[in-house]
Amino acid sequence: MKKVNQHTAVLTILMLFLSVYGFAQQLESYIVEAANNNPEIKAFELRYAIADEKVNELNTLPNTEISAGYFVSEPETRTGAQVARFSIRQMIPWFGTITARENYATSMADAEYVEIAIAKRKLSLAVSQSYYKLYGLKASQKVLEENIQLLETYKTLALNSVEVGNASAVDVLKLQIRQNDLKQQIEVLLQSYAAEQNMFNTLLNKEENAIITVVDSLGLPSEFIDNTQANLELHPELLKYDKLFESVNLSESVNQRELRPNLGFGLDYIPVAERPDMSFSDNGKDIIMPMVSLTIPIFNTKYKSVTKQNELKQQEITSQKEARKDKLQNLLQSAIYTQTASRLTYLTQAENLKQAKNAEEILLKNYETGVIDFNDVLDIQELQLMIQMKGIEAIKNYYLQTAIINYIAN
């Protein structure tokens, strides 16, 4: 007998493992589907593509300036009259300015990329929590249906007892009323399930009435997972602030380079008409004049202001990061506490259910002797239902908190 019990225990553990593994695979497929179909994530990806393309926009020189003019009144020179004037100018930013702009644009693109990771995590959390709520509703419905069948068995016993005079018709009516009450609860659960199903399909960007496959039963992992030492610094929500801080640094680098002079190179070409009344070697010789220019930001109040703004932005980002880190830490601790409490609640309810089953067996044995109190039967049935519902609620809450912990710590 002991050996048989060991085999049964091993089989139970194996079935629990397969159930948890199968549900994890199923949920993961829904999360991947949601990420592929979600329009918000697509919008973030497009924003990243735009920010990434911005790098190419900044990897350019200022526009080349070309001008032309015609002398209405031609000025006379020794070699002839100047007919027109053609000019070309090209300004060049100070050395390293374009590279600094590219680095700044790249940092902003990196920040947008982190936003994609955050959006995917939030979507994964929403899909997971909605899935666990669906499980809770489905499991509760199943328990109610089982209890209705149990009451049907009790009603048959009551009818038999009425025939032999060991029970009254009132006992049968009480059992029927209890069945009707449970059926009404099932109807409420069906409505709640339909509403949650619509929400779940919306997250997957599917039709509201699309069929969802939800696991029949969920157990708890045999080992406790300690997440109290999770490294939050690697969380995308905090990495985003690091990227923004870096982008402000690079923005200041651009500001410092724009404070320096800009170089300009150009060329003027002036065609000269020949003097008809004279003959000499340079008669009608065109004028070609290379040009070099330098723009100096003498009034640099603008750049000093930008530097001050960047310093304030970095202080703001640092404060925002610390505030968000504290919030995530508190959320993590709360989730761990609730997860642990849910685990203890489930284990307690599992033990209570065993005791309630034992009480039920005692009542059924009394029936064999012809002595049964159907008020006790209703009390035991109600107690079992309450225990089962608490167990389902504990499992649901355990996995809801697990989803939050995964969002923060993994």
Summary of the structure (lengths in Angstrom):
residues: 410
radius of gyration: 39.5
end to end distance: 44.2
largest distance: 147.9
contacts: 1167
relative contact order: 0.13
helix: 70%
strand: 10%
